[in-house]
Amino acid sequence: MNWEDRPEVRKGNIGEGLVDEYLLRKGIVPYRPIASQAHPFDRLCASADKKHIYVVEVKTKPRREFYPDTGFNISNYNKYLNIAIQHNMDVFVYFVDEILKAIYGGELIGNLAQIRQVRHQGKLLIYPIQQSGIIYFPLAIMEHIADLPDAVCKELAALRTTTYEVKQSNLF
């Protein structure tokens, strides 16, 4: 199976396209890798006035089922953190979530990586949380970017590799 045919790549491409549309509406120019293979990050972005250049990473996946959070692989987190620090460059992470029917996210160092306390089901959770090679961030700190149409959510759900369903909430 070639790279582009993998379900997770197809799903990711849809999410990246949705974030590209958002960035373009905001006057941001997204540049994407031309190689059909794994890449260090999804987009290098520039403001129209060329005064701000930053990295955007898109995670096309639903929130966790039993926790008020979402996350991604800790090794990727460390790579994005390195990019931010070594190159003095902002890194934004956006989540495209077919369960919450929304795109949300934030800047890595100044927002997502900050230590936060969240009460959930009578327990105090300290974020970011690292478990089994994944780092999680609370949904409560995410900036709502856009709502997703039902048709897009259905398409993304068809490519999902997990089977859980999360009840809709008024998160945003």
N, C-alpha and C positions, 0 to 999 in steps of 0.2 A: 504494500500500500504506500503510495507516495505521500509526502508531507501534507499537502493541501487536502487530501482526502480523509485524513484522520478526523473523527467527530469533534474532538476537542479543538483542533485547529479551525475547522469550519465554524464552530461556535465562537471561538475567539475572533475570527475575522468579522463576524456579524457585530460583535460587541465593539471592536475597534472602529468599524464603519459608523456605528451610532455615535461614538465619542468624537470621531472626526467631524461629523455633522455639527455637533455641539460646538466644537472648537472653531470651526469655520464661521458659525453664526456669531461667535464672540470676537471675530476679527483676528483669530489666531491662525497661523499657517502651520499645519502639521506635515512633517516629513516622515515617510515610513521606509522601512528596509525593503530593498528590491529582491533580496535573496529569499527563495522559498525554503527556508530552514529556520532552526532556532536562532534567535537574535538577542542581543544584550538588553534591549528595551524596545517598546512598541513604537514610540514616536519621539522625535526631536521636534520641538515646537518653537516658533518665533512669533513675537507680537508683530503686528503690521508695521509698527514704527521702528522695528528692529532693535528695540531697547531691552527686550527681555527674551532670553532663550532658556528653555527648560525641557526636561524629559517628562513624558507621560507614559505610564504603564497602565494597561487595561486588563482587568480580571473579569471575565465573563462567567460568573458563577453566583449561585444564590447564597444568602446568608446561612449561618449554621442553624440547624434545626432546633436545638434545645438551649441555645445561648443567644444573648442579644448582640451578636458580633459576626464578623466575617474576617477572613484572612487569606494568607497565601504562604508558600514555602519559605522557611526561614533562610535558606541559602540564597534565594532570590532577594529577600529583604536585605541581606548583608551586601549583595552586589549593588542594589539600588542605593543603599546608604553610602557605600564606597564612592559611587558616581557623584552623589551629592557633596560629599566631603572633599574628595580629591579634585573635583572640578568646580567646586563652589557653585553648584547648580541645583536649582530646585527640582525635586522629583515629585510629581503628582501621581497618585494612584486612584484610578476610577474603577468602581465595581458596577457591572451591568448585571442586574439581578432580576431574573424572570419571575421569581416568587413574589418579591415586593413590587414588581412592575416599575422599577426605577433604576436610574443611574445615579450613583452617589460616590463620594470619595473625599479626598483631601490631600494636602501637601504632606510629604512624608516626615521630615524632621520637625517642622514647626507645628504639626498637628497630630498626625497619626502616631508618631513615636513617643509623644508626651505621655507621662504616667498619669493615669486616670483611675478613679474609683467609680464603680457602677454597682448599685444594689440590684440583685436579681434573685427572685424567689427566696428572699430572706438571707441571702449570702452576699458578702461584699467581695466583688471581683476587682482585682488590680490589673489594669491593662497597661501596655500590651501583655497578653498571655501567650506563652510558648508551650505547645503540647504536641508531641509526636512529630516534630519537624515542621510544624506550622506556627506562624505568629498571627495572633488574632487582635483585632481592634474593635472597640465598641461602636455599634451603629449610631448611638446617640451623638457622637461627635462628627459624623459624616455630613458633608454639605450635599444637599439635594441638588442634583444637576438637571434631571429631566424625568418625566414619566414615560413609561414604555407602553406602546399600543398592545392590545391583546393579541393581535396576529403575530407580532414579534415575539411576545412571551411564549406563545404556543410553539413557534419555530425553535426558540432556544430550548424549551422544555423537551422537545423531541430529540435534541442532541445531548441532553443531560446524562451523565454517567452514574448519578446517584438516583435513588428512588423516593426520597422523602418529600413530603409536602409540608409547608409551613403555613399556618393560618395567616391571613392578611392582617396587618396591623396599621395603625395610623402613625407609623414611624415618622413620616415626613409631613 
